[in-house]
Amino acid sequence: MDFNQLKKLARKLGGILVLDGNEPEFVILPYGQYEKENGAPDDSGENTKEPEEEEKTIEKLNQEILALKEEIRQKESAELTESTGEEEPTAEVIDFE
């Protein structure tokens, strides 16, 4: 994917979460949104973002990350099931007597 496509996608979606395996690695945002999310200073030079807003934003991002991780886990589980033709392995009791 070229840089122009990434820019268009980030503008359209409001941001892009880049994963390294199953772990979030980077977030790509349009610069205006980055400034807004990070409480760009107003004309007086003070930060306009309230601590409560920051906590809400962090909580929202954490919830989105957890949802993405669960979605990935479900997709991987489904792929494993499809490739083996079986359901996920379960514990099996073996009596050696």
LORO-263013 format. One record per residue: residue number from 0; z, y, x of N, C-alpha, C in turn. Coordinates in nm, 4 decimals, always signed. Atoms other than C-alpha are relative to their C-alpha. Layout:
N
     n         nw         nv         nu        caw        cav        cau         cw         cv         cu
   NUM          Z          Y          X          Z          Y          X          Z          Y          X
...
end
This chain:
97
     n         nw         nv         nu        caw        cav        cau         cw         cv         cu
     0    +0.0000    -0.1167    +0.0856    +0.0000    +0.0000    +0.0000    +0.0000    +0.1233    +0.0905
     1    +0.0045    -0.1186    -0.0850    -0.0903    +0.3365    +0.1475    +0.1005    +0.1057    -0.0472
     2    -0.1016    -0.1015    +0.0231    +0.1306    +0.6443    +0.1602    -0.0227    +0.0768    -0.1299
     3    +0.0295    -0.0736    +0.1236    -0.0465    +0.8261    -0.1265    +0.0395    -0.0802    -0.1230
     4    -0.0406    +0.0841    +0.1118    +0.0122    +0.5302    -0.3572    +0.1521    -0.0010    -0.0141
     5    -0.1466    -0.0045    +0.0044    +0.3827    +0.5277    -0.2642    +0.0498    +0.1314    -0.0593
     6    -0.0399    -0.1302    +0.0536    +0.4085    +0.8998    -0.3381    -0.0218    +0.0050    -0.1514
     7    +0.0286    +0.0000    +0.1438    +0.2431    +0.8579    -0.6787    +0.1001    -0.0872    -0.0748
     8    -0.0934    +0.0923    +0.0632    +0.4659    +0.5623    -0.7629    +0.1407    +0.0594    -0.0055
     9    -0.1333    -0.0617    -0.0031    +0.7833    +0.7469    -0.6579    +0.0095    +0.1133    -0.1028
    10    -0.0008    -0.1079    +0.0995    +0.6880    +1.0464    -0.8722    +0.0027    -0.0572    -0.1414
    11    +0.0097    +0.0588    +0.1336    +0.6014    +0.8272    -1.1698    +0.1310    -0.0666    -0.0413
    12    -0.1206    +0.0752    +0.0327    +0.9130    +0.6083    -1.1539    +0.1286    +0.0783    +0.0254
    13    -0.1186    -0.0763    -0.0345    +1.1496    +0.8697    -1.0178    +0.0661    -0.0508    +0.1262
    14    -0.0558    +0.0545    -0.1230    +1.2252    +0.6534    -0.7165    -0.0412    -0.1441    +0.0183
    15    +0.0365    +0.1380    -0.0338    +1.1590    +0.3238    -0.5419    +0.1144    -0.0600    +0.0805
    16    -0.1031    +0.0718    -0.0735    +1.4234    +0.0750    -0.4294    -0.0689    -0.1017    +0.0899
    17    +0.0608    +0.0898    -0.0970    +1.3191    -0.1089    -0.1122    +0.1054    -0.1031    +0.0396
    18    -0.0928    +0.1074    -0.0313    +1.4839    -0.4476    -0.0580    -0.0350    -0.0644    +0.1329
    19    +0.0156    +0.0813    -0.1196    +1.5356    -0.6401    +0.2635    +0.0560    -0.1360    -0.0385
    20    -0.0458    +0.1262    +0.0581    +1.5490    -0.9941    +0.1299    +0.0515    +0.0304    -0.1394
    21    -0.0608    -0.0285    +0.1299    +1.7886    -0.9645    -0.1633    +0.0877    +0.1242    +0.0042
    22    -0.0896    -0.1135    -0.0160    +1.9754    -0.6636    -0.0277    -0.0774    +0.1316    -0.0021
    23    +0.0634    -0.1317    -0.0001    +1.8870    -0.3003    -0.1039    +0.0070    +0.0610    +0.1399
    24    +0.0071    -0.0565    -0.1342    +1.7777    -0.1255    +0.2143    -0.0231    +0.1514    -0.0040
    25    +0.0352    -0.1411    +0.0081    +1.6242    +0.2116    +0.1187    -0.0285    +0.0380    -0.1440
    26    +0.0454    -0.0566    +0.1271    +1.5623    +0.4359    -0.1802    -0.0969    +0.1105    +0.0357
    27    +0.1012    -0.1027    -0.0236    +1.2461    +0.6454    -0.1795    -0.0045    +0.0878    -0.1246
    28    -0.0019    -0.0955    +0.1109    +1.2683    +0.9583    -0.3969    -0.0921    +0.1169    +0.0297
    29    +0.0674    -0.1275    -0.0217    +1.0529    +1.2653    -0.4498    +0.1042    +0.1000    +0.0524
    30    -0.0946    -0.0897    -0.0649    +1.2122    +1.5470    -0.2456    +0.0808    +0.0825    -0.1005
    31    -0.0716    -0.0778    +0.1019    +1.3001    +1.7541    -0.5535    +0.1127    -0.0800    -0.0637
    32    -0.1033    +0.0853    +0.0582    +1.4897    +1.4627    -0.7021    +0.1103    -0.0272    +0.1018
    33    -0.0985    +0.0195    -0.1063    +1.6605    +1.3973    -0.3681    +0.0949    +0.1196    +0.0061
    34    -0.0836    -0.1198    -0.0028    +1.7829    +1.7569    -0.3633    +0.0939    +0.0037    -0.1201
    35    -0.0812    -0.0001    +0.1221    +1.9040    +1.7272    -0.7213    +0.1117    -0.1039    +0.0094
    36    -0.0982    +0.1080    -0.0099    +2.0813    +1.3944    -0.6583    +0.1070    +0.0287    +0.1046
    37    -0.0951    -0.0291    -0.1066    +2.2480    +1.5247    -0.3439    +0.0636    +0.1367    -0.0145
    38    -0.0654    -0.1276    +0.0257    +2.3613    +1.8496    -0.5004    -0.0461    +0.1094    +0.0922
    39    +0.0544    -0.1061    -0.0854    +2.1310    +2.0936    -0.3272    +0.0794    +0.1279    -0.0214
    40    -0.0760    -0.1249    +0.0130    +2.3139    +2.4193    -0.2546    -0.0729    +0.0993    -0.0891
    41    +0.0613    -0.1046    +0.0801    +2.2587    +2.6968    -0.5036    -0.0153    +0.1255    +0.0869
    42    +0.0243    -0.1222    -0.0783    +2.1837    +3.0562    -0.3982    +0.1230    +0.0460    +0.0767
    43    -0.1219    -0.0411    -0.0693    +2.5485    +3.1094    -0.2998    +0.0303    -0.0900    +0.1188
    44    -0.0213    +0.0916    -0.1104    +2.5225    +2.8186    -0.0548    +0.0995    -0.1097    -0.0312
    45    -0.0967    +0.1029    +0.0368    +2.7701    +2.6040    -0.2470    -0.0697    -0.1193    -0.0635
    46    +0.0516    +0.1237    +0.0569    +2.7107    +2.2463    -0.3510    +0.0163    +0.0050    -0.1520
    47    -0.0041    -0.0079    +0.1458    +2.6235    +2.2299    -0.7229    +0.0405    -0.1312    -0.0652
    48    -0.0319    +0.1318    +0.0558    +2.7099    +1.8606    -0.7688    +0.1515    -0.0167    -0.0091
    49    -0.1423    +0.0227    +0.0211    +3.0519    +1.7875    -0.9162    +0.0365    -0.1416    +0.0452
    50    -0.0413    +0.1351    -0.0428    +3.2527    +1.4914    -0.7805    -0.0132    -0.1040    -0.1106
    51    +0.0136    +0.0958    +0.1113    +3.2531    +1.3309    -1.1282    -0.1450    -0.0431    -0.0168
    52    +0.1423    +0.0329    +0.0102    +2.8745    +1.3501    -1.1373    -0.0402    -0.0962    +0.1108
    53    +0.0316    +0.0879    -0.1123    +2.8541    +1.1897    -0.7935    +0.0503    -0.1416    -0.0275
    54    -0.0555    +0.1319    +0.0315    +3.0818    +0.9057    -0.9045    -0.0834    -0.0701    -0.1073
    55    +0.0834    +0.0583    +0.1058    +2.8726    +0.8520    -1.2188    -0.1334    -0.0474    +0.0573
    56    +0.1268    +0.0369    -0.0620    +2.5535    +0.8488    -1.0119    +0.0161    -0.1253    +0.0844
    57    -0.0244    +0.1169    -0.0841    +2.7010    +0.6008    -0.7645    +0.0220    -0.1233    -0.0868
    58    -0.0255    +0.1136    +0.0895    +2.8264    +0.3776    -1.0463    -0.1303    -0.0472    -0.0653
    59    +0.1283    +0.0359    +0.0613    +2.4852    +0.3895    -1.2148    -0.0882    -0.0750    +0.0995
    60    +0.0800    +0.0674    -0.1028    +2.3100    +0.2967    -0.8891    +0.0550    -0.1397    +0.0295
    61    -0.0599    +0.1314    -0.0236    +2.5566    +0.0131    -0.8280    -0.0327    -0.0975    -0.1127
    62    +0.0348    +0.0857    +0.1135    +2.4928    -0.1234    -1.1784    -0.1464    -0.0423    +0.0064
    63    +0.1415    +0.0330    -0.0120    +2.1171    -0.1062    -1.1221    -0.0225    -0.1022    +0.1112
    64    +0.0121    +0.0952    -0.1112    +2.1544    -0.2883    -0.7892    +0.0464    -0.1385    -0.0447
    65    -0.0498    +0.1290    +0.0491    +2.3631    -0.5618    -0.9526    -0.0993    -0.0649    -0.0968
    66    +0.0986    +0.0535    +0.0942    +2.1059    -0.5980    -1.2306    -0.1220    -0.0539    +0.0744
    67    +0.1142    +0.0466    -0.0788    +1.8244    -0.6265    -0.9753    +0.0325    -0.1293    +0.0742
    68    -0.0401    +0.1223    -0.0689    +2.0176    -0.8864    -0.7762    +0.0013    -0.1185    -0.0959
    69    -0.0037    +0.1074    +0.0995    +2.0751    -1.0913    -1.0920    -0.1408    -0.0405    -0.0413
    70    +0.1390    +0.0295    +0.0361    +1.7079    -1.0634    -1.1864    -0.0676    -0.0824    +0.1096
    71    +0.0562    +0.0745    -0.1132    +1.6081    -1.1832    -0.8388    +0.0542    -0.1414    +0.0017
    72    -0.0616    +0.1321    +0.0012    +1.8558    -1.4721    -0.8596    -0.0610    -0.0881    -0.1091
    73    +0.0586    +0.0765    +0.1103    +1.7165    -1.5785    -1.1974    -0.1438    -0.0399    +0.0302
    74    +0.1387    +0.0324    -0.0338    +1.3567    -1.5596    -1.0742    -0.0059    -0.1096    +0.1060
    75    -0.0017    +0.1031    -0.1034    +1.4387    -1.7614    -0.7632    +0.0424    -0.1340    -0.0574
    76    -0.0454    +0.1229    +0.0642    +1.6217    -2.0179    -0.9749    -0.1129    -0.0616    -0.0826
    77    +0.1119    +0.0489    +0.0806    +1.3246    -2.0437    -1.2109    -0.1103    -0.0571    +0.0884
    78    +0.1021    +0.0494    -0.0924    +1.0843    -2.0833    -0.9179    +0.0412    -0.1331    +0.0610
    79    -0.0503    +0.1248    -0.0556    +1.3031    -2.3541    -0.7682    -0.0131    -0.1126    -0.1017
    80    +0.0096    +0.0992    +0.1066    +1.3148    -2.5359    -1.0993    -0.1452    -0.0413    -0.0217
    81    +0.1421    +0.0302    +0.0191    +0.9369    -2.5098    -1.1392    -0.0549    -0.0838    +0.1149
    82    +0.0560    +0.0693    -0.1160    +0.8656    -2.6294    -0.7859    +0.0515    -0.1429    +0.0124
    83    -0.0550    +0.1355    -0.0097    +1.0953    -2.9325    -0.8068    -0.0193    -0.0785    -0.1284
    84    +0.0160    +0.0670    +0.1286    +1.0335    -3.0065    -1.1712    +0.1331    -0.0457    -0.0565
    85    -0.1330    +0.0367    +0.0449    +1.4066    -3.0430    -1.2137    +0.0800    +0.1255    -0.0283
    86    -0.0930    -0.1097    +0.0195    +1.6913    -2.8295    -1.3298    +0.0793    +0.0186    +0.1274
    87    -0.0832    -0.0250    -0.1166    +1.9345    -2.6789    -1.0817    +0.0917    -0.1182    +0.0245
    88    -0.0872    +0.1125    -0.0303    +2.1410    -2.9412    -0.9000    +0.1390    +0.0200    -0.0589
    89    -0.1355    -0.0057    +0.0511    +2.4740    -3.0248    -1.0550    +0.0838    -0.0984    +0.0794
    90    -0.0898    +0.0904    -0.0708    +2.7795    -3.1950    -0.9151    -0.0098    -0.1388    -0.0617
    91    +0.0079    +0.1375    +0.0476    +2.7722    -3.5705    -0.9401    +0.1213    -0.0761    +0.0530
    92    -0.1166    +0.0782    -0.0393    +3.0781    -3.7981    -0.9371    -0.0470    -0.1387    +0.0374
    93    +0.0379    +0.1329    -0.0470    +3.0340    -4.1139    -0.7335    +0.1284    -0.0818    +0.0212
    94    -0.1171    +0.0875    -0.0142    +3.2857    -4.3972    -0.7622    -0.0312    -0.1049    +0.1049
    95    +0.0243    +0.0904    -0.1099    +3.3030    -4.5917    -0.4343    +0.0797    -0.1305    -0.0093
    96    -0.0795    +0.1236    +0.0121    +3.5295    -4.8683    -0.5636    -0.0842    -0.1185    -0.0381
end
